[in-house]
Amino acid sequence: MSGVVTGDAVYLGLQPARLPSRALALLIDLIVVWVAYLLISVGLVFATASLDEAAAMALSVVSFLLVLVGAPIAVETLSHGRSLGKLACGLRVVRDDGGPIRFRHALMRGAMGVVEILMTFGAVACVASLVSERGRRLGDVFAGTLVVRERVAPAAGMVVPPPPPWLVGRFAGLDLSAVPDALWLEIRQYLTRMGQLDPAIGQRLAERLADELVARTGTPPPPGVPAAAYLAGVVGERQAREARRVFAPPAGWSAGTGTGGSSAPVPQAPVSPTPFSPASVSPAPVSPAPVSPAPAAQDPAVPVDARTEPVAPRPPATGFAPPA
């Protein structure tokens, strides 16, 4: 299956979409567009009931052009080639070099789509897609675009190489917010396949990508750093930032408390005792001992021996003496 190849003979690994998936995406788009057009037409019928026939016909033509032609062009321009049907089918419109499309590409595709899709019910588009090697219709040929599949399983071994150890952390203060996704994609594709390129072509492509990256970040690479190493270092810094953003703990989280602002102790995992440790023997249940009252204070004048002998209680004095 053919793929997207840039002018520098770099294979981007983007797989062109074939006719069945494109037809399904087009069918979804047409259903959405026609439903919107019918709803707008019904509204215009009630809104223009007081107008004459010429004015009503003019509004109908304008609504047809805006909904069936202008809306798809606007959607492809704003979404960079992903309409609702293409998004559902995992497709996307890109330029021949793999970059995102612009308004002029979407305008040419939309203008040609009126002829080869709406006026001929898609017959011309189907024939052109079957004849084309990469499944392109006439609108793609004139606009210089291509519909590719985004949901492609990654090939084995296509991993971005890590940056050199002496460049790790050198680009921590670099501002990467102005770098577009298309440039990141092109840099990643180059890094994964730079070993397959001719050395001269690879060096020329690396310098071009490095110049574009410097223009976006505003910071030149360190002196003496090759262009390929500079690209690998910046991509590694971007991956490190994404990893920190994904795996960073929430704000206020503390390792000692577990949650922000809470001082509750962290439960300790139970330690399983060894077979020979005292904790492995389960102790017998012990009933609580009865609590005895505290002994009364003893008279220090009484001898020690007398203290230990129990003293019988004396009967109360009543003045009666028993007979002898």
C-alpha positions in Angstrom: 0.0 0.0 0.0 1.4 3.4 -1.0 2.1 6.0 1.6 2.8 9.8 1.7 6.2 10.7 0.5 7.5 14.3 0.8 9.6 16.2 -1.7 12.8 15.2 0.3 12.0 11.5 -0.3 10.8 11.0 3.3 8.2 8.3 3.8 5.7 9.7 6.3 3.9 6.5 7.0 0.4 7.9 6.4 -1.8 5.3 4.8 -4.2 6.7 2.1 -7.9 6.0 2.7 -9.7 3.7 0.3 -13.1 4.0 -1.3 -15.3 2.1 1.2 -14.2 4.2 4.2 -14.3 7.4 2.2 -17.8 6.6 1.0 -19.0 5.9 4.5 -17.6 9.2 5.8 -19.2 11.0 2.8 -22.5 9.4 3.5 -22.5 10.6 7.1 -21.5 14.1 6.0 -24.3 14.2 3.4 -26.9 13.0 5.9 -25.9 15.8 8.4 -25.8 18.4 5.7 -29.1 17.5 4.0 -30.9 17.4 7.4 -29.6 20.8 8.2 -30.6 22.1 4.7 -34.1 20.7 5.0 -34.6 22.3 8.4 -33.3 25.7 7.2 -35.5 25.4 4.1 -38.6 24.7 6.1 -37.8 27.7 8.3 -37.3 29.9 5.2 -40.7 28.9 3.8 -42.5 30.2 6.8 -40.2 33.3 7.1 -40.6 34.3 3.5 -44.3 33.6 3.1 -45.0 37.3 2.6 -42.2 37.8 0.0 -42.6 37.4 -3.7 -41.5 34.3 -5.7 -38.2 35.9 -6.9 -37.1 36.8 -3.4 -38.0 33.3 -2.1 -36.1 31.7 -4.9 -33.0 33.9 -4.2 -33.0 32.9 -0.6 -33.3 29.3 -1.5 -30.2 29.5 -3.7 -28.3 31.3 -1.1 -29.2 28.8 1.6 -28.2 25.9 -0.8 -24.8 27.4 -1.4 -24.2 28.3 2.3 -25.3 24.9 3.7 -24.3 22.4 1.1 -21.1 24.1 -0.2 -20.0 26.7 2.4 -20.6 24.7 5.5 -18.3 21.7 4.4 -15.6 24.2 3.4 -15.8 26.0 6.7 -15.7 22.7 8.7 -12.7 21.3 6.9 -10.8 24.6 7.2 -11.5 25.0 11.0 -11.0 21.3 11.8 -7.9 21.0 9.6 -9.5 18.3 7.4 -11.7 16.4 9.8 -15.4 16.6 9.1 -18.0 14.8 11.2 -18.0 11.8 8.9 -14.2 11.6 8.6 -13.9 11.9 12.4 -16.3 9.0 12.9 -14.3 6.9 10.3 -10.9 7.9 11.5 -9.9 9.8 8.4 -8.4 13.2 7.7 -7.6 15.4 4.7 -3.9 16.5 4.5 -1.7 18.1 1.9 0.5 16.0 -0.4 3.4 16.5 1.9 1.5 15.4 5.0 0.8 18.9 6.4 -2.6 20.3 7.4 -4.8 21.8 4.8 -5.8 25.5 4.6 -8.7 27.5 3.3 -7.6 27.3 -0.4 -7.4 23.5 -0.2 -10.8 23.2 1.3 -12.3 25.7 -1.1 -11.0 23.8 -4.2 -12.3 20.5 -2.7 -15.7 22.0 -2.0 -16.0 23.6 -5.4 -15.1 20.4 -7.2 -17.4 18.4 -4.8 -20.4 20.3 -6.2 -19.7 18.8 -9.7 -18.4 15.3 -8.8 -20.6 14.6 -5.8 -23.8 16.7 -5.8 -24.5 17.0 -9.5 -23.5 13.5 -10.5 -24.5 11.8 -7.2 -20.9 10.8 -6.5 -20.4 8.8 -9.7 -17.5 10.9 -10.9 -15.9 10.8 -7.4 -16.2 7.0 -7.2 -14.6 6.5 -10.6 -11.8 8.9 -9.9 -11.0 7.2 -6.5 -11.0 3.7 -8.1 -8.6 4.9 -10.9 -6.3 6.8 -8.6 -3.4 4.9 -7.0 -4.0 6.7 -3.7 -7.7 6.8 -3.9 -8.0 10.6 -4.7 -11.0 12.2 -6.3 -10.8 15.2 -8.7 -11.1 17.7 -5.8 -8.0 16.1 -4.2 -6.0 16.2 -7.4 -6.7 19.9 -8.1 -6.3 20.9 -4.5 -3.1 18.9 -3.9 -4.6 17.0 -1.0 -5.0 13.4 0.2 -7.4 11.7 2.6 -5.4 9.5 5.0 -6.3 7.1 7.8 -5.4 8.3 11.3 -6.3 5.1 13.2 -3.4 3.0 12.0 -1.7 0.5 14.3 1.9 1.7 15.0 4.5 -0.3 13.3 7.0 -2.3 15.4 10.2 -0.5 16.1 8.9 2.9 15.1 9.9 4.6 18.4 11.3 8.1 18.7 15.0 7.6 19.7 15.9 9.2 23.1 18.0 12.4 23.1 21.7 12.2 23.8 22.5 12.1 27.6 24.3 15.4 27.4 21.2 17.2 26.1 18.8 15.9 28.7 17.4 18.9 30.6 19.1 21.5 28.4 15.8 22.7 26.9 13.8 22.9 30.1 13.1 26.6 29.7 12.2 26.4 26.0 8.7 27.8 25.1 7.0 25.1 23.0 3.5 26.6 22.9 3.8 28.1 19.4 5.0 24.8 17.7 2.0 23.4 15.7 1.1 19.7 15.8 2.0 19.3 12.1 5.6 20.3 12.8 5.8 17.9 15.7 4.4 15.1 13.5 7.0 15.8 10.8 9.8 15.9 13.3 8.7 12.6 14.9 8.5 11.0 11.5 12.0 12.1 10.6 13.5 10.9 13.9 11.9 7.5 13.6 13.2 7.0 10.0 16.4 9.1 9.9 18.4 5.8 9.8 16.7 4.9 6.5 17.5 8.1 4.7 20.5 9.0 2.6 22.9 10.9 4.9 22.9 14.1 2.7 19.1 14.1 2.4 18.7 13.4 6.1 21.1 16.2 7.0 19.3 18.7 4.8 15.9 17.7 6.1 17.1 17.9 9.7 18.4 21.4 9.2 15.2 22.5 7.6 13.1 21.1 10.5 15.5 22.7 13.0 15.2 26.1 11.3 11.4 25.8 11.5 11.6 24.8 15.2 13.9 27.7 16.0 11.5 30.1 14.2 8.6 28.9 16.3 10.5 28.8 19.7 12.7 31.9 19.1 15.7 30.2 20.7 18.6 28.9 18.6 20.2 25.5 19.5 23.4 25.4 21.6 26.6 25.9 19.6 28.0 22.8 18.2 24.8 20.7 18.5 23.9 18.8 15.4 20.4 19.4 13.9 19.3 15.8 14.5 20.4 15.9 18.1 18.7 19.2 18.6 15.4 17.8 17.3 15.7 14.7 19.5 16.4 16.9 22.6 13.5 19.1 22.0 11.1 16.2 21.4 12.4 14.5 24.5 11.7 17.7 26.5 8.2 17.8 25.2 7.6 14.2 26.1 9.0 14.8 29.6 6.6 17.7 30.1 3.6 15.7 29.0 4.6 12.9 31.3 4.9 15.3 34.2 1.6 16.8 33.4 -0.2 13.4 33.3 1.4 11.8 36.3 1.8 14.8 38.5 0.0 14.6 41.9 -2.9 17.0 42.4 -2.3 20.4 44.0 -2.1 20.2 47.8 -1.3 16.5 47.8 1.2 15.5 50.4 3.1 12.2 50.6 2.8 12.1 54.4 -0.9 12.9 54.6 -2.2 11.4 51.4 -4.6 14.3 50.8 -4.2 18.0 50.8 -5.0 19.7 54.1 -5.6 16.5 56.1 -3.3 15.2 58.8 -4.9 11.8 59.1 -2.3 9.0 59.6 -1.5 6.8 56.7 -2.7 3.3 57.3 0.2 0.9 57.4 0.1 -2.3 55.6 -0.1 -5.4 57.9 3.2 -7.2 58.3 2.7 -10.9 57.9 4.6 -12.7 60.7 7.1 -15.4 60.0 6.2 -19.0 61.1 8.7 -18.7 64.0 7.9 -15.3 65.3 5.9 -14.9 68.5 3.2 -12.9 66.6 2.4 -16.1 64.6 1.0 -17.8 67.8 -2.5 -16.6 68.4 -2.9 -15.8 72.2 -5.7 -17.3 74.2 -8.5 -14.9 75.1 -7.9 -13.4 78.5 -10.9 -12.3 80.6 -10.5 -9.0 82.3 -9.5 -9.3 86.0 -11.9 -7.9 88.5 -10.9 -4.6 89.9 -10.5 -4.7 93.7 -11.0 -1.6 95.7 -7.9 0.1 97.0 -6.9 -1.0 100.5 -7.6 1.4 103.4 -4.8 3.2 104.9 -3.2 1.3 107.8 -2.4 2.7 111.2 1.4 3.0 111.5 1.1 2.5 115.3 -0.1 -1.1 114.9 2.7 -3.7 114.8 3.5 -5.4 111.6 2.5 -8.8 112.8 -0.9 -7.4 114.0 -1.4 -5.9 110.7 -1.2 -9.2 109.0 -3.6 -11.0 111.3 -7.3 -10.5 110.7 -9.1 -8.7 113.5 -12.6 -9.8 114.5 -15.1 -7.0 114.7 -16.0 -6.1 118.3 -19.7 -6.2 119.4 -21.2 -2.9 120.2 -21.2 -2.0 124.0 -24.7 -2.3 125.4 -23.9 -2.5 129.2 -25.2 -6.1 129.5 -22.9 -8.7 131.1 -23.5 -12.3 130.3 -23.9 -14.7 133.4 -20.8 -16.6 134.6 
